[in-house]
Amino acid sequence: MRKATEDVVRPEIVRISNVSKRFVMRKDNSLKERLVTMGRMGRRHREDFWALKDLDISIEAGTTVGLIGHNGSGKSTLLKIIGGIIDPTSGAVERRGRIAALLELGAGFHPDLTGRENVYLNASILGLSRATTEERFQDILDFASIGDFIDTQVKFYSSGMYVRLAFAVAVHTDPDLLLVDEVLAVGDEAFQRKCLDKIRAFQKEGRTIILVTHALGQVTELCSRAILLNKGQVEYDGDPRKAVSAFRDILEDRRLSDVAAVQAHSSKPSIPSGQVLGATVHSVDLQVRDGVHPGDDLQIDIRLEHPEGLTEWVCAIQIDNAMGQVVYGTTTKRLGIELPVLSGELDVQFILRDVPFGAGKYFVNVSLMDMEGIHLHDLPQACSFDVPDYPLAVGTVHARPEFSFSA
């Protein structure tokens, strides 16, 4: 199996052909219920859930692939099928080389064995001889940094200690293919940096890595390719930044659907103290929902309502990035604006000049408050906008970089 690229011919290390995976969800909760509903009647008490549907994916050696998608999209299921942990319901998976997998916390170590014993056990499962494991044991111990706990039973480890040792074993077995499923989020920041440095070293050595993570910054920084899964199918396969942007659009659509569903079933009466009816955001002179570029003037249009008339009030905006961090906020009170009486519906507008936002998705939150700062009504994530990728830098702040040096 070989696939040609523009510059080099890379062998395929994984070939996924027409793979589907079905799980059966049972609705009878007890053994008694299952016995009563055995046979034909039992079909009423179970439901098929297709975690993956007809996937065709090939992964070339030496690439770093990020699997992204919302919870339940099939990422972890696909990674387990690639690793041979579970079998597909239909289709076939071909793989080559030694595989090391960190698929979930709690998998791979025997809780009643010590860390040292588990190192030798896992290394042997991954194909290392005892002599080779002994040669690498000190490197494994140094990387894990768990000290004397290496001779303690694993069941007494914290989640962080467990991940440290599991990752240390996996990366010191010379894998051709490394599978990582979100476990790096458990370690502390120093250990995460150590893991990322090891992954970068693997990339330089030409190893293949498949990474499942919700840290989208890691996807754009580390991966040469990203596969976006949605409801068990490939939504996008290609450039990591485009995949992340498409994923954020899916998340936003889901959020809006959830909000609409809650509002449709809500029995709460309208808020008599006033409310934020809605908001839109776009660059000045551009269409609503078009991308916002650094240096643009950003326009936020807001519609407010008060049934009786509010004489003293404040309108506030707050812009958050995709991680929920506040990147900007202001109010009409800070700006020293004298507002008219809010009676019935009223449209107001903020314009932010020469915005410096870095690449990513941003959410605008709107609040109606009284002069004392008490919130009368909030509309979280009232609208959102995207800032396209900037190839020279990353982060939430845009700045054009320059560099010089002198001997």
N, C-alpha and C positions, 0 to 999 in steps of 0.2 A: 504494500500500500504506500504510494507516494503521491505527493501533491506539489506542483511547481509554484514557486513564488516569483516575484520580479527579479530577485538577485540570486537566490540559492534554492536548492531543492531540499526540502526538509522531509524526513520520514514522518508518517503519522504514528503517534504513540497511542492514541485512543480513537476508535471508530465506533460510533453509536448509530445503529441502523434500525429505523422504524420501531423504536423502543417505546413501550407503554407500560405503566404500572398501575394496578388496581388494588385498592384496599377495601375491605368489607367492614362497614360500620354497623354494629349490632345495636338494636333498639331495646332488646330484652336485657335487663340489668342483672338478673340473678340466674343461678344454675337451674332453679325450679322453673323459671320462665322459659329457659332454653329447652328443657325437657318437654314442657307442655307444648311448645311451638315447633317441635321437631318435624321434619318432613316438609310437605308442601306448604303448610301454614306458616313455617318458619321464614319463608321468603318475605312475608309482610313485615317481619321484624328486623330486616337488615336492608342496608342500602349500599350500593357500590359507589366508591369515590375514586375517580381516576386522577391520581396525582401527576401523572405524565401521559401525554398523548402523542404518539407517532413522531418521536423526536429523531431527527437525522443530523448528527453533529460529528465532525472530525476535528481532532486537536493535533496539531503538529508538535513535534519535539522541539524543546527550547523556547516555548512560548509560555507566558503567564496569562491565564484566563480567569476573569472574575465572573462568578455566577451571582446575579442580583435579581431581586424581585421581592414582592411583599410576602409576609408570612403566609404559608400555605400554597405558594406558587410552584413548589416542586424542587427547590434548590437542593435541600439536604437529601431528598430522595434520589435525585440524579447523582449526587456525589457518592452516595452509598452503593448505587448500582455500578458506577465506574470503579469503585474500590472493591467490588465483589462481595460486599457485606449482605446485600439482598439481591435477588434475581428479578429481572423484569417479567411482567405478565406475558408480554409478547415482544418480539424483536430480539436483537443480538448486540452484544458489546464485545469488541475485540480490543485487547490491550497488550502492551509489550513492556518489558523491563521490570525492575523492582519498584514496588509501590509502597510508600509509607503514608499512613492516613491518620489524621487527627479529626475524627468525625463528630465526636460529641463528648462532653465531660462524663466520665464514668465508664467509657468503653475502652477495653484494651488491657487494663490492669486488674489483677486479682486482688480483692480487698484484704485477704488474709495473708498475703505475702508482703514482705518488706519491699521498700523501693529498690534495694540492690537486687533482690530476687526477681522482681518484675523487669528490671533492666535486662537481665540475662534471658528471661523468658521471652520478652518481646523481641529482643535482638535475634534470638534463634528462630522465632516465627517469621521474621523478616529476612531470614536467610544467612545470618552471620554465624560464623563458627565461634566456639567459646574462646579460642585464642584471640580472634579478631576483636571480640567484645571486651576482653581483658585489656587489649592494647588501647581501646577507645574509652574505657570506663572512666578514667580520670577526666577526660575531656567532657564526657557527658555530665559528670558530677559538677565540674566547674561551670558549665553552661547553665545547669539547673539551679545552682546556688542554694541548695537546701541543706547543706552541711550535714550534721549528725543525724538528721531525720531520714537519711538514706537507709538506715537500718531499723526504721520504724515501720510498722504495718501501714499499708497505703490507706486503709479505712480510717486512719486517724489524721490524714492529711487535710489541709484546707484546700479549697478549690484552686487557689493560686499555686500552691505547692504541687498539686496534681498536674496542672497544665505545664508547669515548668519542667517537670521530669518527663512527661509524655512528649513534649516538643523536643526536648534535648535528645531523647532516644530516637525519635523519628528523623531528625536532621543529621544524626551521626551514623546512620546506616547506609549512606551513599545511595539514596533513592533516585531512580530515573524520573519518577513521577511522585510529587508531593501533593496530597489532598488535605486542605485545611478548611474546617467548617466552624467559623465564628469563635473558636475557643480562645483566640488571642485576646479577646475583650476581657477575659477573666484576670489576666495578669496585671501587675502594676505598670506604670508608665515606663520605668527603666527596663523592665523585662520585655515590654512590647517593642521598645526601640531595639533591644538586642535581637528579638525575633525578626524584625523588619530588616535589620542589617544582615542577618543570616539568609533571609529570602533574597536580598539583593546579591549576595555572594553566590547563591544558587543560580540566579539569572545569569551572572557573568560566566558561570561554569557550563551554561547551556542546558540546565535541567528544566523540566516542565513542572509548572505549578498550576493547580486549579484551586481557586480561593472563593469561598462563600463568605460574604461579609455584608453587614448593614452600614459599615463605615465607607461611604461613597468616596470620600477623599482618598482612601487607600486604593480604591479601584482605579481612579484616574491617575494616581501617582505611580502605582506598581505594575498595572496590567497593560499588556500590549493588545488585549482583546477582551471584550465583555459580552456576555450572553444574558439578555434580559428575559426572564421567564414570567409568564402571566397565565394563571389557570392551567398550568401543566404544559404550556406550549411556548415556543420561542417567539417572543414579541420583536426582538431586535438582536442582531448578532454582528458585531463589528467594533467601530471606534468606541473606546470606553467613555469618552466625554458625551458622545451622542447617546450612548446607552443610558448613562446616568440622567441626562436631560429627559429622555423618554420615560424613565422610571419615575421621575418626579412628577411628570404630567399624569401618569397613572395614579400616583398617590393623591394628587390634587383632585382628580376626578372622583376617586373613591371617597375622599373627605367631603366633597360637595354632595355626593349621593347620600352619605350618612347624615349630613346636616338636614337635607331635604326630607329624609325619612323620619328623623326625629321631630321636625317641625310638623310633618303631616299627621303624626300620631300624638302630638302634644295637646294637652287639654288646658294649658296655661292661657289665661286671658292676655290681651295686649297690655303692655306696660304703660300705666297711666302717667308715669313720671317722664315719659319720652323714650325714644329708642332710635337706634341707628338702623335705617332700612336697608342700606346697601352701600357699596363703594366699587369703583373701578380705578384702574391704574394703567398708565401708558406714558410713553414719551410724548412731549408736546409736538403737535402736528403729525403724529403717527396714529395708526389705528389701534383700538383697544386690543390688548393681548399680544401685540407685536413685541419683539425683544427690546430691552433697554440696554443701550451701550454706554460705557463710561464717557462722561462729558455731556450726556443728554440732559435736558431739563425734564424732570419727572413730574407728571401731573396726576394728582389723586382727587377724584371727584366723589363726594360723599352726599348722601341724602339722609336727612334727619327729620324726626317728627315729634311733635308734642301736641296732645289733644286740646289742652286748655290755654297754654301760653307760658313760656318760661322766660323770665326777664334777665336773669344772670346765669350764664352757663358757659361751659368750656368744651371745645372739641379737641381731641387729642389723637395723634397717630403714633404708631410704633411699628418699626420694620424689623422683622426677625429673619435670620438666615434659616437654611433647611435644618440646622441642628438646634433651632430654638433660641439661639443667642441674639440678644438685642444689638442691632447695628446702627439704629438711628431712632430718635423719638423727639417730638416737639408738641406744643399745644398752642392754642390761640392766646392763652394767658401769657405764656412766655414771649410770644410775639407782640404783646401789647395791643391786641386788636379789640376794638369796641364792637360787640356783636348786637344785632337787632333782636327783638323779642322773637323767640322761637314759638311760633303759633302755626299749627298745621304742619305742612311739609316745607322743607327748606333745603336748597342745594348749596353746599359750600365746597371750596376747592383749596387744596394745598399745592403749591408748585415748589419743588426742590431744584435749585439751580446747580448745574454742572455736577451731577452725582458721580461719586467715585467708587461705586460698588464693584467688587470683583466678580468673577464668573460664578454662576450658581443660580438657585431659585430663592426668591425672597417673598415673604408674606407680610401683608399690611394689616395691622390690627387697628380698629377704630373704637374710640370711647366717647361717650357723652357724659360730662361731669358737671357738678355745681362748682361755685367759686371756691369752696373749701377743699376741693379735690375728691369729693365723694362720687363714686361712679354710679351714675343713674342707669346706664346701659352700656354693655360692651358687645362688640361684634368681632370676636377673634378670627383671624385669617379671613378678613372680609374680601380680600382679593390678593392676587399674587402676580409676580413678573419674573422673567428670566433674563439673566445677563449672559451673553454668549462667552464661549471659551476664549481666553487670552493666552496664546502659546508661550509668551515670555515669562509668565509668572502665575502663581496660584494664590488663593486667599480671598477674604471678604473685602479687602481694600484694593482698589486699582491704583497702581503707580507705574509709570513708564520707567523701566530700569535703564541705567547707563553704567558703564564699567570702564575703568582705566587702570593702568599700572605704570610704575616707573622703576627702572633698575637702580 
